[in-house]
Amino acid sequence: MVKAVLFDLDGTLVDSIGDIAESLNDLLSEHGRRPYTEAEIKRMVGEGVHRLVEKAFGETGRTVELADRFLEIYTPRSTRLTVPVKGAFEALNGLKAAGVPMAVCTNKPDDAARFVLEQLGLLAYFDTVIGGSCGLPRKPDPAMLIEAARQFGLAPADCLMVGDSLPDVAAARAAGMSVVVVRSGYGTVEADNLNADEVLNSLADLPDWSATAFVPV
């Protein structure tokens, strides 16, 4: 029985690819590199900023420098094009009405994640936000998910992970959680091939899909 729900951020709660793509391409331009299309960058997103720049530049030697510079470019504009995904407020309002505690577990740095959530009117729905700069290993490691469960006073098996890409599913499986994914197009693997417990066409389907499984704490 699910007693709490954990959400990924990019591609799950928010469509952020426009701001990420523009910022990454500006960084590439600074170094004389060719730009990528949004479709190409969508396939790079999901494992955190460090992996994003490693994939874009095809190297690991300057990861910290490039990641820091990416955040300098991205942070001030991170909500210029970014919007909540279709169905986000319906899902969150449904869970809130059912008394279900919620968390965000994202590989995006904590401050950047909180800023995006706050600017889009989403932050107040969540009891905790655990991001990629919190000191825990990033997804697909299960540490963030296990920590969220701990903060709720729950066993991981009592929580449901909602994501959109392979790191979300892998982290949930390693934590012993159920996991559903939405069809957002982020990541390298199609949603139907992620071996999640369920694939949702819209986040708005989440409360209806799992209403009988929710048990408020």
N, C-alpha and C positions, 0 to 999 in steps of 0.2 A: 504494500500500500504506500503510495507516494505522499510524503508529508511536507516536501519542499521542492521548489523548482529552481534550477540553476540555468542561466542563459549565457551563451556566447554573445559577443557584441557585434563585430563587423560581419555583415552578411546574414546575421540572425535577427538582431533587433534593429539595426540601422543599415541603410544602404549608403556606404561611405566611399564607394570606389571612385567617384568623381574627384573628391578632394585628395585621396591617396594617390591617384594616378597623376594628377596635375603636379603634386608635390614631388613625387618620385621622378617625373620627367624633368622638372626644373633642376633637381639634383644631378640627374644624368647629364643635362645640358651644361652644367657648371664644369663637368669633367670631360666634355667633348664626346659624350656617348650618344648614341641614337635613342630616340624616344620609343616607348612601347605603346601599344594600343590598350584601351581599357580592358578588352577581353584577355589580352596577355597578362596584364597586371592582376586581374581577378584570380588567375591561376597561381599567382605568387603569394597571395594573401592568406593568412591563417596561422602562421607560425611565429609571429612577432616581427618587430622592426628589424632586428639583426638578420634574421633569415631573409626578410624581404630585400634588403640591400645586397646581401650575398648572392641571391638569385639574380637580381637585376644587373649586378656588376660582374658576376661570374668569378668572384674571388672572395677570399676570407681575410686577407692580410690587413685591410683597413676597416673592418666591420664596425668597431666602436666609433671611429671617426665619422664614418658615413652615416651610421645610425643617429648619432648626435646631430649631425647637420640636417638629416632628413626631418627630425623632430623640430628643429629650428624653423624650417620652411613650413612644415605641416601644421604645427600647433595653432598659429594665429588664424589659419584659414580652415580649420578642421570641421567647421559646421557651415561653411559657405554653400556647399552643394549637398551635404549629407542630410538625409531625412530618415525618420522612422520608417521601417518597412511596412508594407500593407498589412493591416491586421495587428500591428504591435499594441496599440492602445486597447483594442478589443480583448486581446489575450491577457494583457496585464490587468485590465479592469475586472475581467472574469475571475482571475486568480485572486485578486485582492478581495473581491466580494465573497469568495469562498474561504477567506482567511488563510490562504496559503502563503507562507514566507517565501521570499524570492531573493536570489543573489545573481550577480554578474561575475562570471569567471572568464577573463579575456587575456590574450597575450599582448594586447595593447598596453603601454605603460599606464600605471594607475592614474596619475594626474590627467593624462590625455583622455582616458576613458571616462573619468568623472566629469571632465569639462564637457565632453560631447553629450553625455547623458543629461547633465544639467541644462545645457543650452536647448536641448530638444524636448525638455519637459518630462524626462523619463526617470531621473535620478530618485525622486521621492518614492517610487514603487519598490525600491530595493533596500533590504536590510543591510547588505554588505556588498562591496565591490572589490574583487580580488584581481589585480592586474599583473602584467608582466614585469613590473619593477618592484614587486613586493618582497622579493628575496627567495620566493619559492620557484622551483623549476617550472618552465612553461609547458603548456599542453604540446604534445600528447602525454607528457607525464601527468599522473593523476593527482599530484600534490595539491593544486589549487582547489580541485573538487572536494578532496578529502578535508581540506581546511574549512571550506564553506559548510560542509556537513557538521564538522566539529563545532563551528560557531553557532549552529542551530541546535546543538545538543542531540544530533541525530546520527544514526549509522548511515554510511554511504548508500546502503541498499534502500534506505527510506527516501532517497532523493531521485529526481528525474533531471537529466541533462538535456537541454535543448540547444542544438547547434546547427551547423550547415556544412561542415567539412571534416576531413579525416582526423585531424587532431582532436576534435570534439568527441568523436565516436571512440577513438583509441583511448582517450583519457577516461571516458565514462566506463568503458569495458574494464580498464585496469583498476578503476576505483570500485567496481562492482555495482554500478548504477545502471538503471534503464536509460535509454537515450533515443530521442526522436530528432529528425533533421527536417529543415525546410528547404525547398527548392529555390536557392538563391543564385546559384551559378558560381559561387566563390570556391576556390580550391581546385585541385587537379582531378578529383574523382567525382563523377556524377552522383547526385543524391541517392538515386535508386541502387547504386552499386556500393554504398557505404556500409551495408549490413546493419543499419540501425533497426530499432524495434518498430519504428513507423516513419513514413515519409509524409510530410504535410505540404499541401500546395500553398497554404497561407498560414501565417502565425495565428490568424483568427480562428483556425480550426483547433487550436490546442485545448482550450477549455472544454469544448464539446467532445473531443476525442477522448479526454482523460477524466471527465467529470466524476465518473464513478470510482476512480482510483484515488482521488484526493481525500485526505483525512487531515483536517486542520490540527495543528499542534495544540 
